[in-house]
Amino acid sequence: MVIKNNALVIYKSKAAVVLEISNDKYTIRTTSGERKSVRLKDIELLHTGPCTTVPEAAAAPGNDVLAENAELIGGDEMSFADFTELLWGCFSPAAALAAWELLNRNCYFNGTPGGPIKANPPEHIAAILSKEEQKLQQQAARTALLERIRTNTITSEDAPSLREIENVAYGESTSSKLMHDLGMEALPEKAQNLLIKLGFWNYFDHNPWFRRFGLELPLDYPELSIKSPPGERLDLTHLAAYAIDDATSNDPDDAISYDSENDLLWVHVADPASVIDWDSDLEKFACSNGCTLYAPEAVHPMLPPQSVELFGLGLSETSPALSMALKIDDSGNSQLANLTLSTVKVTRMDYTQAEELMQQDGFAGLLAAVERFRQYRIANNAVMIKLPEVKVKTDISARQICITPLPQSPARELVANAMLAAGHAVGKFAVEHDIAMPFSVQSDPEMSERPDTLPGMYALRKSCRQSTLSTLPGKHAGLGLEPYVRVTSPLRRYEDLLAHIQLRRYLAGKTPLSMSEMDERIAVSEAAAVLRSKLERQCREYWTMVYLQSLPENYQSEAIYIAKPDDRSVWLLPELAFEFKNRYNTKLALGESVQVECIASDPVLLSAQFRIKA
């Protein structure tokens, strides 16, 4: 093969012209105008030229003409030049390029410019034509689909084709040919927005955050089949025990009692560790979850749902428990006076009912003991942040979103401090007896002050560092406790369940789990719990945005000016526990309030805009 200047060649399946030959190097120009230096073995001669640029391929004959010539050639062979002349009547560069493209089609003929050309068998031609027809139909269908998307006229039959966009919206894919063809970047928010605009998705039925976090629902729980928890238990049914929680709570895992004769605060905790063995499938499953997921639309328990039915306190006449008797001395220090497996009789009540009960004389000793402990925490510089909180609940089928403020009630404060007292006492007990535990530790916040205003508490919260788990005891600055281990929610948090497994081993006289065994589990469970916490937050924000979008156009609310970190002011809507930023040039003092109007809410971007009513 002799290739000279101005010849038409093929390089990497594309046409090019030879500009210059120097020794064994050939300088070529491609169709795009790019110059390249290549070797002889990299190119194939198509036509000797002369060509200064790649010509436009001559028009190809129709399928009827091609079919006639394929039948004419039959089983004979032809040179590339003869084949080109037969079909185009000449052997020009443009005709040669068209002939090469026809051979690449491999429908009627096959061969290469340097070899013989043959006609394909009729059955091969029919198969290729069928594929080409299918491809044309697919292209036509795709063009029509793109037009329906652009004009917002999709039909139910388009659902399978839109799956690729859904995969992007769920964060499960980073590419979509449809979105590319629409000139859109394949981002989850853009895909979600498109699906909403098309009416293919709606906000109630398509919350994408679960799948964006890689959570497939419903969870595939291991089997939990037991008749009754094993082990001897101390009968504490003579103590009045109360499980106090929100009215909508369905997983009561702690209760309190008070022994006035001995001035003991009893904290009773559900006992799933009685049937969940260390290193069992169920224990590993709980570890992989980290905690129960409380999403506005549904609760996804850490343990199989029947474990709540079996161990939830107050759901049966009597309940198995791990009970802790706490002695709170005059300084407010909490000591573990007794740790025992027990049987308790628990009455469930909400915070309102509990506050009525707290007015009775029999509660005076309990209230005094818990107050001593609370003052002990304050003396240890605990972070007492009281910012508005709400509970977001979504009823998908009814298309309703309920956002309920959580009151900072005395009963809620009582229960919280009783549970903290148990965690502090158990933590000290573990240290004294050299029992490895998943201690909760937190370093001091950047702020040393302990303000009592909303702006001050907001700034204090921003300065607090994330708490972590460690098998080494340490200080939890936010709680004002050292050490501290969470032990009162084993149905809902893996770290509590792990602490119970360890305490039960101690009570049974077994060798406690080593620090390395616990560290291995903590690394998995803590990451899973953090992920679920982030998911809960994203879901609450999502449904808050959907809620705001559903409100009347003239919706107004109180907003409190709480910070100005930069050129934007930070405002808090107490009734929604929602923060937003605004460039309003306010002359208000921090802590003052104004009326605001919601002018836009975007559940896709988790953002809302408010107009401040001056």
Protein Blocks (a to p, Z undefined) as FASTA:
>chain_A
ZZdehiacdeehiacddfbdchjaccdddfkopacdddfklpccfbgbjafbdcdddddd
dfklmmmmmmmnmmaccdfklmmmmmnopacfklmmmmmmmmmnommbgcdfkbccdddd
fklmmmmmmmmmmmmmmmmmmmmmmmmmmnopacfklmmmmmmmmmmmnopacbdfklmm
nopacdfklmmmmmmmnomacfklmcfklmmnopacdddddddddfbdcdddddfklpcc
dddddfkbcbdcbdcdddfknopacddddffklmmcghiaklmmmmmnopacddfkbccd
fbdfklmmmmoghiambdcdddddddddfkopacdfbdcddddddddddfklmmmmmmpm
klmmmmmmmmmmmmmmmmnopacdddddddddddfknopacdddddddfklmmmmmmmmm
mmmmmmmmmmmnopacddddddddfblbdcfbfklmmmmmmmpccddddfbdcddfknop
acdddfklmmlpmklmmmmmmmmmmmnopacddfklmmmmmmmmmmmmmmmmmmmmmmmm
mmmmmmmmmpcfklccddddfbdfblbdcdddfklopacddfbdcfbdehiacddddfbd
cfknopacddddZZ
